[in-house]
Amino acid sequence: MKITKKADIFNLVTELKNILDRKPPHEQMLKEVQMMKFKIRPLVGDVSMLNFKNMQLIETLWGLGKIDDFFFKEAQKISIKDQRAFFQIISQVRKKLETQLNKISFKKPIDIPTTIEMEIFKENPRKKN
């Protein structure tokens, strides 16, 4: 029985990898990211100077959105015993994408060097019991 549970986690990780590897065309990806309703909160600087159509940004946000959707869909199906491993795997994949997000240079061509800091988040609707 223990092997079956490990296979379940293995199958979930494989499924997540397949989802992230099968990226749609950029136009479709942009539409999906818009439907995911990410929000941007400026912390420092003027975010209007940024190019939010940057494809690397869109791909990274798309991946983060897919991870969130996958997590909320599958987390309930995993036994309590296997949840820790599942959470760690999801956390590692998410951290990799967040690191990639921090490295994106999506400034419009401007002459004035500025510091811009922002928070990008996705609000997940809470289910009413």
C-alpha positions, 0 to 999 in steps of 0.5 A, spaced: 500 500 500 505 504 501 508 503 494 501 506 491 501 512 495 508 514 493 506 512 485 500 517 487 505 523 488 510 521 483 504 521 478 502 528 481 509 531 480 509 528 473 502 531 471 505 538 474 511 537 470 507 536 463 502 541 465 508 546 465 512 543 459 506 544 455 505 551 454 500 554 449 502 559 444 504 566 447 497 569 445 493 564 449 498 564 454 497 572 455 489 571 455 490 565 460 494 570 465 489 575 464 484 570 466 488 568 472 487 575 475 494 577 478 494 583 481 500 588 482 502 592 488 507 598 487 511 598 493 517 603 490 517 607 484 513 608 478 511 601 475 508 605 469 515 605 466 515 597 465 513 593 460 508 588 462 507 585 455 514 581 456 514 574 454 518 572 459 514 575 465 508 572 462 511 565 461 513 566 469 506 568 471 502 563 467 507 557 470 505 560 477 498 560 476 498 553 473 502 551 480 496 554 484 491 551 480 494 545 480 495 545 488 488 547 490 485 542 485 490 536 488 492 538 495 485 535 498 486 528 494 493 527 498 493 523 504 495 527 510 501 522 510 504 524 503 502 532 504 508 534 506 512 531 500 507 534 496 507 541 499 515 541 499 515 539 491 510 544 490 514 549 494 520 548 490 517 549 483 514 555 485 520 558 488 524 556 482 519 560 478 519 566 483 527 566 482 526 567 475 521 572 476 525 576 480 531 576 474 526 578 469 528 585 466 522 588 463 523 595 463 521 599 457 528 603 454 529 609 458 535 613 460 533 614 467 535 609 472 530 608 477 529 603 483 522 599 482 519 594 487 513 591 486 508 585 489 505 581 484 500 576 487 494 572 485 487 572 489 484 566 490 477 566 491 475 563 498 470 557 498 464 558 502 462 552 507 
